[in-house]
Amino acid sequence: MGRLRQFAERCYERLLLAELSETPSHVAVIQDGNRRYAASRGDDPADGHRAGAETTQRLLRWCDELGIEEVTLYAFSTENFARPPDEREAIFDLAAEKLREFAESEQIQAAGVRVRAIGETDRLPERVREAIAYAEQQTADNDTHRLNVALAYGGRTELLAAAREIATRVEAGGLDPEDIDVDTVEAALYDGPTRDVDLIVRSGGDERTSNFLPWQANGNEAAVYFSAPYWPAFRKIDFLRGIRTHGAREGGGTRHRVRRLRTAVGVVAATALDTDPFDWLGAGGAGETGDDPDAGTAD
């Protein structure tokens, strides 16, 4: 990367940080494009998944920096069982390896991250189930942040399982149908996510949410950000643009664009001098967010 591009990305990162008025509590991430990334480089799919795992580790650091309390990663869907056996096994090997790394990571423990797996985990190979149990056990006492790893997960499957559990309770006489409410359904969902999803981020260019956390996201009208780069090439500025999408759901468009222009001028000047952009902008420099003409686009 040339020096000019590095400078431009540093400016843009600071601009995005300066624009943030709030960060979401719970971000759900669809890590799409690993195989296409590998194909574009002439590599095997397994190489793409391993490169994507490195991006995931960077994502967790960004979330810690921004104070995001809960992250849910879409690691393996129920539909992914239809993939070729050798590709599935490589993903399972990588999942088991990373779960154990999370469990033993000093950074994960220092940040107070509790790791949970959600999905039909009984369908996974024994080595993955053992890694899940190990990660959950090692982080069970952590209560500052949550990391949910969706493995063998499907949103419809989760809702169907919840419906069956509730129906069984009703049939057994332990629950009156008139008493079924939101809390009843949420208690029957997978044990993992503790709050509604505020933002879904998807890499890879596809503009769909792929049956991911429908109850937790749709009921909360979560913001959605689709990003063009394949997951291994996903950058911090891509993530920050997603965060900006979450903050831009409310506010005045014209006032926001004026503030963005003022912020941009200050950030470029500050970056050129390697100073804090807020020194140039003053206390009111990082203004409120509002309607953003490029928010949520796959660019």
Helices and strands as residue ranges (DSSP letters): H 3-19, E 26-30, H 34-40, H 45-66, E 70-77, G 78-82, H 85-104, H 106-110, E 113-118, G 121-123, H 126-138, E 145-153, H 155-171, G 177-179, H 182-188, E 199-202, H 214-218, E 223-226, G 231-233, H 236-247, H 253-272, H 277-281
